[in-house]
């Protein structure tokens, strides 16, 4: 569930085989449950839940698991999760933003801090890193749903900031203010979005130019993602094009 960045491109290429399926499903289920609890348990009436369900389907999560996670949100004795965010610098001076859902903030911050410290990084205070990123909306649409001309025409007057043709998807970015409007416009024609959520996008990048540096930063990123409470990891790491071809 790596956050959107140039780093996410190589993570996507490595594929879901790198993930332990049960752990991935656990994270997805938690997001579904929290999203359903914060709004209506109907994806068609709850945009955040709809995005969570779409992410689960993209990961081939069974329908029964999705429905069970939604039902769990209605249980009176269910766990209560808080959304928390951590910022800091990882190895090689790369900036990281870590989003988590936790039922124990002390456990989560202790685990995240330990990962930073063991990898020559430092966990900072609120705002220590986020100023290097911008909060924006990201909507991904599979190319199989429409042509490039069709998606451009669809969002032309919607308030979208930009659209990029990346691998098998069109990636539409928006301001926070226009995110819901643009998403609704896209969903009026395309019901199944590949991804839709608010993300942290780096304003500038730390270029990763060799395999040794890539391995160090990649291992750190993986350790963060492997924590049960961590939902999304964003960084300003960017892999050099020549190195991308070698990995």
C-alpha positions as YAML, in Angstrom:
chain: A
units: angstrom
residues:
- id: 1
  name: UNK
  ca: [0.00, 0.00, 0.00]
- id: 2
  name: UNK
  ca: [2.89, 2.26, -0.80]
- id: 3
  name: UNK
  ca: [1.99, 5.88, -1.34]
- id: 4
  name: UNK
  ca: [2.07, 7.54, -4.73]
- id: 5
  name: UNK
  ca: [5.53, 8.68, -5.77]
- id: 6
  name: UNK
  ca: [8.21, 7.93, -8.33]
- id: 7
  name: UNK
  ca: [9.31, 5.26, -5.84]
- id: 8
  name: UNK
  ca: [5.87, 3.68, -6.07]
- id: 9
  name: UNK
  ca: [6.49, 2.96, -9.74]
- id: 10
  name: UNK
  ca: [9.28, 0.50, -9.05]
- id: 11
  name: UNK
  ca: [7.35, -0.97, -6.13]
- id: 12
  name: UNK
  ca: [4.46, -1.64, -8.50]
- id: 13
  name: UNK
  ca: [6.79, -3.35, -10.97]
- id: 14
  name: UNK
  ca: [8.06, -5.67, -8.26]
- id: 15
  name: UNK
  ca: [4.45, -6.75, -7.88]
- id: 16
  name: UNK
  ca: [2.25, -8.04, -5.11]
- id: 17
  name: UNK
  ca: [4.39, -11.19, -4.89]
- id: 18
  name: UNK
  ca: [6.59, -9.17, -2.51]
- id: 19
  name: UNK
  ca: [3.67, -8.86, -0.10]
- id: 20
  name: UNK
  ca: [2.55, -11.42, 2.40]
- id: 21
  name: UNK
  ca: [-1.05, -11.81, 1.29]
- id: 22
  name: UNK
  ca: [-2.55, -12.18, 4.77]
- id: 23
  name: UNK
  ca: [-0.81, -9.01, 6.00]
- id: 24
  name: UNK
  ca: [-1.93, -7.03, 2.97]
- id: 25
  name: UNK
  ca: [-5.51, -8.21, 3.42]
- id: 26
  name: UNK
  ca: [-5.36, -7.30, 7.10]
- id: 27
  name: UNK
  ca: [-4.39, -3.71, 6.25]
- id: 28
  name: UNK
  ca: [-7.07, -3.46, 3.59]
- id: 29
  name: UNK
  ca: [-9.70, -4.86, 5.96]
- id: 30
  name: UNK
  ca: [-8.77, -2.33, 8.62]
- id: 31
  name: UNK
  ca: [-9.18, 0.55, 6.18]
- id: 32
  name: UNK
  ca: [-12.55, -0.80, 5.02]
- id: 33
  name: UNK
  ca: [-13.80, -1.16, 8.60]
- id: 34
  name: UNK
  ca: [-12.67, 2.32, 9.63]
- id: 35
  name: UNK
  ca: [-14.10, 3.88, 6.45]
- id: 36
  name: UNK
  ca: [-17.46, 2.17, 6.98]
- id: 37
  name: UNK
  ca: [-17.54, 3.23, 10.63]
- id: 38
  name: UNK
  ca: [-16.83, 6.89, 9.76]
- id: 39
  name: UNK
  ca: [-19.71, 7.04, 7.28]
- id: 40
  name: UNK
  ca: [-22.41, 4.82, 5.85]
- id: 41
  name: UNK
  ca: [-21.61, 1.11, 5.38]
- id: 42
  name: UNK
  ca: [-22.72, 1.40, 1.74]
- id: 43
  name: UNK
  ca: [-19.83, 2.00, -0.73]
- id: 44
  name: UNK
  ca: [-22.16, 3.80, -3.16]
- id: 45
  name: UNK
  ca: [-22.91, 6.41, -0.46]
- id: 46
  name: UNK
  ca: [-19.47, 6.58, 1.17]
- id: 47
  name: UNK
  ca: [-16.58, 7.74, -1.09]
- id: 48
  name: UNK
  ca: [-13.84, 6.73, 1.35]
- id: 49
  name: UNK
  ca: [-15.32, 3.25, 1.75]
- id: 50
  name: UNK
  ca: [-15.73, 2.98, -2.01]
- id: 51
  name: UNK
  ca: [-12.02, 3.75, -2.46]
- id: 52
  name: UNK
  ca: [-11.08, 1.18, 0.18]
- id: 53
  name: UNK
  ca: [-13.21, -1.50, -1.46]
- id: 54
  name: UNK
  ca: [-11.72, -0.68, -4.86]
- id: 55
  name: UNK
  ca: [-8.21, -1.06, -3.43]
- id: 56
  name: UNK
  ca: [-9.19, -4.42, -1.95]
- id: 57
  name: UNK
  ca: [-10.59, -5.63, -5.25]
- id: 58
  name: UNK
  ca: [-7.41, -4.54, -7.05]
- id: 59
  name: UNK
  ca: [-5.46, -6.73, -4.62]
- id: 60
  name: UNK
  ca: [-7.79, -9.66, -5.41]
- id: 61
  name: UNK
  ca: [-9.21, -9.69, -1.90]
- id: 62
  name: UNK
  ca: [-12.16, -12.14, -1.72]
- id: 63
  name: UNK
  ca: [-15.65, -10.66, -1.69]
- id: 64
  name: UNK
  ca: [-16.42, -12.43, 1.60]
- id: 65
  name: UNK
  ca: [-13.47, -10.70, 3.28]
- id: 66
  name: UNK
  ca: [-14.67, -7.31, 2.07]
- id: 67
  name: UNK
  ca: [-18.22, -7.88, 3.30]
- id: 68
  name: UNK
  ca: [-16.96, -9.18, 6.65]
- id: 69
  name: UNK
  ca: [-14.84, -6.04, 7.13]
- id: 70
  name: UNK
  ca: [-17.84, -3.81, 6.41]
- id: 71
  name: UNK
  ca: [-20.04, -5.75, 8.85]
- id: 72
  name: UNK
  ca: [-17.34, -5.47, 11.53]
- id: 73
  name: UNK
  ca: [-17.78, -1.68, 11.46]
- id: 74
  name: UNK
  ca: [-21.33, -2.09, 12.78]
- id: 75
  name: UNK
  ca: [-20.33, -4.20, 15.80]
- id: 76
  name: UNK
  ca: [-20.83, -2.31, 19.05]
- id: 77
  name: UNK
  ca: [-17.84, -3.96, 20.70]
- id: 78
  name: UNK
  ca: [-15.52, -3.51, 17.72]
- id: 79
  name: UNK
  ca: [-12.01, -2.08, 17.99]
- id: 80
  name: UNK
  ca: [-11.57, 1.65, 17.69]
- id: 81
  name: UNK
  ca: [-8.77, 2.80, 15.39]
- id: 82
  name: UNK
  ca: [-7.16, 6.23, 15.20]
- id: 83
  name: UNK
  ca: [-5.46, 7.65, 12.13]
- id: 84
  name: UNK
  ca: [-1.97, 8.89, 12.95]
- id: 85
  name: UNK
  ca: [0.83, 10.38, 10.87]
- id: 86
  name: UNK
  ca: [4.60, 10.40, 11.38]
- id: 87
  name: UNK
  ca: [7.29, 12.36, 9.58]
- id: 88
  name: UNK
  ca: [11.02, 11.97, 9.41]
- id: 89
  name: UNK
  ca: [14.18, 11.43, 7.43]
- id: 90
  name: UNK
  ca: [15.22, 7.93, 6.46]
- id: 91
  name: UNK
  ca: [18.55, 6.71, 5.09]
- id: 92
  name: UNK
  ca: [20.33, 8.80, 2.43]
- id: 93
  name: UNK
  ca: [18.40, 11.90, 3.56]
- id: 94
  name: UNK
  ca: [15.14, 10.74, 1.99]
- id: 95
  name: UNK
  ca: [12.03, 12.35, 3.51]
- id: 96
  name: UNK
  ca: [9.21, 10.03, 4.60]
- id: 97
  name: UNK
  ca: [5.59, 10.49, 5.65]
- id: 98
  name: UNK
  ca: [4.00, 7.45, 7.30]
- id: 99
  name: UNK
  ca: [0.25, 7.06, 7.76]
- id: 100
  name: UNK
  ca: [-1.12, 4.45, 10.16]
- id: 101
  name: UNK
  ca: [-4.37, 3.19, 11.65]
- id: 102
  name: UNK
  ca: [-3.87, 2.02, 15.22]
- id: 103
  name: UNK
  ca: [-5.69, 0.97, 18.36]
- id: 104
  name: UNK
  ca: [-2.56, 1.71, 20.41]
- id: 105
  name: UNK
  ca: [-0.68, 4.92, 19.56]
- id: 106
  name: UNK
  ca: [2.16, 4.19, 21.99]
- id: 107
  name: UNK
  ca: [2.89, 0.85, 20.31]
- id: 108
  name: UNK
  ca: [2.78, 2.32, 16.83]
- id: 109
  name: UNK
  ca: [5.02, 5.32, 17.46]
- id: 110
  name: UNK
  ca: [7.50, 3.09, 19.28]
- id: 111
  name: UNK
  ca: [7.64, 0.66, 16.35]
- id: 112
  name: UNK
  ca: [7.98, 3.41, 13.74]
- id: 113
  name: UNK
  ca: [10.66, 5.26, 15.73]
- id: 114
  name: UNK
  ca: [12.61, 2.01, 16.13]
- id: 115
  name: UNK
  ca: [12.58, 1.42, 12.37]
- id: 116
  name: UNK
  ca: [13.88, 4.94, 11.72]
- id: 117
  name: UNK
  ca: [16.63, 4.70, 14.33]
- id: 118
  name: UNK
  ca: [17.80, 1.22, 13.23]
- id: 119
  name: UNK
  ca: [18.24, 2.55, 9.69]
- id: 120
  name: UNK
  ca: [20.21, 5.71, 10.54]
- id: 121
  name: UNK
  ca: [17.10, 7.83, 10.21]
- id: 122
  name: UNK
  ca: [15.33, 10.20, 12.56]
- id: 123
  name: UNK
  ca: [11.66, 10.59, 13.39]
- id: 124
  name: UNK
  ca: [10.76, 14.27, 13.46]
- id: 125
  name: UNK
  ca: [7.95, 16.40, 14.83]
- id: 126
  name: UNK
  ca: [4.80, 17.37, 12.95]
- id: 127
  name: UNK
  ca: [5.70, 19.57, 9.98]
- id: 128
  name: UNK
  ca: [9.38, 18.57, 9.92]
- id: 129
  name: UNK
  ca: [8.96, 16.85, 6.55]
- id: 130
  name: UNK
  ca: [5.45, 17.53, 5.24]
- id: 131
  name: UNK
  ca: [6.43, 21.00, 3.99]
- id: 132
  name: UNK
  ca: [8.40, 19.17, 1.28]
- id: 133
  name: UNK
  ca: [5.16, 17.55, 0.06]
- id: 134
  name: UNK
  ca: [1.77, 18.77, -1.09]
- id: 135
  name: UNK
  ca: [-1.54, 17.23, -0.12]
- id: 136
  name: UNK
  ca: [-3.58, 16.50, -3.23]
- id: 137
  name: UNK
  ca: [-6.11, 14.12, -4.73]
- id: 138
  name: UNK
  ca: [-5.10, 11.22, -6.94]
- id: 139
  name: UNK
  ca: [-7.47, 9.25, -9.18]
- id: 140
  name: UNK
  ca: [-6.26, 6.32, -11.25]
- id: 141
  name: UNK
  ca: [-8.26, 4.95, -14.17]
- id: 142
  name: UNK
  ca: [-7.36, 1.75, -16.02]
- id: 143
  name: UNK
  ca: [-6.68, 2.38, -19.71]
- id: 144
  name: UNK
  ca: [-8.97, -0.50, -20.56]
- id: 145
  name: UNK
  ca: [-11.96, 1.64, -19.45]
- id: 146
  name: UNK
  ca: [-11.48, 4.47, -21.94]
- id: 147
  name: UNK
  ca: [-9.19, 6.05, -24.50]
- id: 148
  name: UNK
  ca: [-6.81, 8.91, -23.73]
- id: 149
  name: UNK
  ca: [-9.03, 11.30, -25.67]
- id: 150
  name: UNK
  ca: [-12.12, 10.19, -23.75]
- id: 151
  name: UNK
  ca: [-10.56, 10.71, -20.33]
- id: 152
  name: UNK
  ca: [-9.18, 14.11, -21.36]
- id: 153
  name: UNK
  ca: [-12.60, 15.24, -22.60]
- id: 154
  name: UNK
  ca: [-14.27, 13.90, -19.45]
- id: 155
  name: UNK
  ca: [-12.16, 15.90, -17.01]
- id: 156
  name: UNK
  ca: [-11.49, 18.95, -19.19]
- id: 157
  name: UNK
  ca: [-13.76, 21.28, -17.20]
- id: 158
  name: UNK
  ca: [-13.87, 19.34, -13.92]
- id: 159
  name: UNK
  ca: [-11.17, 21.28, -12.08]
- id: 160
  name: UNK
  ca: [-8.48, 18.61, -12.39]
- id: 161
  name: UNK
  ca: [-4.92, 19.87, -12.09]
- id: 162
  name: UNK
  ca: [-3.10, 17.38, -14.31]
- id: 163
  name: UNK
  ca: [-3.35, 14.00, -16.01]
- id: 164
  name: UNK
  ca: [-0.46, 11.64, -16.78]
- id: 165
  name: UNK
  ca: [-0.28, 8.52, -18.92]
- id: 166
  name: UNK
  ca: [1.59, 6.05, -16.66]
- id: 167
  name: UNK
  ca: [1.94, 2.37, -17.54]
- id: 168
  name: UNK
  ca: [-1.55, 0.83, -17.56]
- id: 169
  name: UNK
  ca: [-3.36, 3.80, -15.96]
- id: 170
  name: UNK
  ca: [-4.28, 7.43, -16.40]
- id: 171
  name: UNK
  ca: [-3.33, 9.30, -13.23]
- id: 172
  name: UNK
  ca: [-5.38, 12.40, -12.50]
- id: 173
  name: UNK
  ca: [-4.23, 14.83, -9.82]
- id: 174
  name: UNK
  ca: [-6.44, 17.45, -8.17]
- id: 175
  name: UNK
  ca: [-6.35, 20.01, -5.41]
- id: 176
  name: UNK
  ca: [-7.89, 18.97, -2.09]
- id: 177
  name: UNK
  ca: [-10.77, 21.37, -2.73]
- id: 178
  name: UNK
  ca: [-11.62, 19.90, -6.16]
- id: 179
  name: UNK
  ca: [-10.96, 16.24, -5.35]
- id: 180
  name: UNK
  ca: [-14.58, 15.22, -4.66]
- id: 181
  name: UNK
  ca: [-15.90, 17.13, -7.67]
- id: 182
  name: UNK
  ca: [-13.39, 15.56, -10.07]
- id: 183
  name: UNK
  ca: [-13.94, 12.08, -8.62]
- id: 184
  name: UNK
  ca: [-17.69, 12.41, -9.09]
- id: 185
  name: UNK
  ca: [-17.20, 13.50, -12.71]
- id: 186
  name: UNK
  ca: [-14.98, 10.51, -13.42]
- id: 187
  name: UNK
  ca: [-17.32, 8.10, -11.62]
- id: 188
  name: UNK
  ca: [-20.26, 9.37, -13.66]
- id: 189
  name: UNK
  ca: [-18.74, 7.47, -16.61]
- id: 190
  name: UNK
  ca: [-16.34, 4.98, -14.98]
- id: 191
  name: UNK
  ca: [-17.65, 3.10, -11.95]
- id: 192
  name: UNK
  ca: [-14.57, 1.03, -11.14]
- id: 193
  name: UNK
  ca: [-11.59, 3.27, -10.35]
- id: 194
  name: UNK
  ca: [-8.19, 1.68, -9.88]
- id: 195
  name: UNK
  ca: [-7.42, 4.12, -7.05]
- id: 196
  name: UNK
  ca: [-8.95, 7.24, -5.54]
- id: 197
  name: UNK
  ca: [-7.77, 9.06, -2.41]
- id: 198
  name: UNK
  ca: [-5.91, 12.02, -0.96]
- id: 199
  name: UNK
  ca: [-2.16, 11.50, -1.03]
- id: 200
  name: UNK
  ca: [1.13, 13.24, -0.22]
- id: 201
  name: UNK
  ca: [3.07, 14.17, -3.37]
- id: 202
  name: UNK
  ca: [6.69, 15.27, -3.13]
- id: 203
  name: UNK
  ca: [7.56, 18.77, -4.36]
- id: 204
  name: UNK
  ca: [11.20, 17.84, -4.99]
- id: 205
  name: UNK
  ca: [13.11, 14.60, -4.98]
- id: 206
  name: UNK
  ca: [16.22, 12.84, -3.73]
- id: 207
  name: UNK
  ca: [17.63, 11.05, -6.76]
- id: 208
  name: UNK
  ca: [18.62, 7.40, -6.26]
- id: 209
  name: UNK
  ca: [21.40, 6.67, -8.75]
- id: 210
  name: UNK
  ca: [22.95, 3.32, -7.79]
- id: 211
  name: UNK
  ca: [21.85, -0.14, -6.68]
- id: 212
  name: UNK
  ca: [23.51, 0.09, -3.26]
- id: 213
  name: UNK
  ca: [21.56, 3.23, -2.34]
- id: 214
  name: UNK
  ca: [18.38, 1.77, -3.82]
- id: 215
  name: UNK
  ca: [18.73, -1.37, -1.68]
- id: 216
  name: UNK
  ca: [19.23, 0.66, 1.52]
- id: 217
  name: UNK
  ca: [16.22, 2.91, 0.92]
- id: 218
  name: UNK
  ca: [14.06, 0.05, -0.40]
- id: 219
  name: UNK
  ca: [14.76, -2.10, 2.69]
- id: 220
  name: UNK
  ca: [13.81, 0.80, 4.94]
- id: 221
  name: UNK
  ca: [10.61, 1.41, 2.99]
- id: 222
  name: UNK
  ca: [9.75, -2.30, 3.22]
- id: 223
  name: UNK
  ca: [10.27, -2.35, 6.98]
- id: 224
  name: UNK
  ca: [7.81, 0.51, 7.39]
- id: 225
  name: UNK
  ca: [5.24, -1.14, 5.14]
- id: 226
  name: UNK
  ca: [5.60, -4.46, 6.97]
- id: 227
  name: UNK
  ca: [4.44, -2.93, 10.25]
- id: 228
  name: UNK
  ca: [0.87, -4.08, 10.91]
- id: 229
  name: UNK
  ca: [-0.36, -0.57, 11.77]
- id: 230
  name: UNK
  ca: [1.18, 1.26, 8.80]
- id: 231
  name: UNK
  ca: [-1.22, 1.88, 5.93]
- id: 232
  name: UNK
  ca: [0.69, 4.18, 3.56]
- id: 233
  name: UNK
  ca: [4.30, 5.24, 3.10]
- id: 234
  name: UNK
  ca: [5.22, 8.31, 1.05]
- id: 235
  name: UNK
  ca: [8.74, 9.45, 0.21]
- id: 236
  name: UNK
  ca: [10.58, 11.89, -2.02]
- id: 237
  name: UNK
  ca: [12.92, 9.21, -3.37]
- id: 238
  name: UNK
  ca: [13.18, 9.10, -7.15]
- id: 239
  name: UNK
  ca: [14.94, 6.30, -9.01]
- id: 240
  name: UNK
  ca: [17.26, 7.32, -11.82]
- id: 241
  name: UNK
  ca: [15.94, 6.22, -15.24]
- id: 242
  name: UNK
  ca: [19.05, 4.19, -16.05]
- id: 243
  name: UNK
  ca: [18.89, 2.42, -12.70]
- id: 244
  name: UNK
  ca: [15.19, 1.71, -13.24]
- id: 245
  name: UNK
  ca: [16.12, -0.32, -16.33]
- id: 246
  name: UNK
  ca: [18.58, -2.42, -14.31]
- id: 247
  name: UNK
  ca: [16.30, -3.28, -11.39]
...
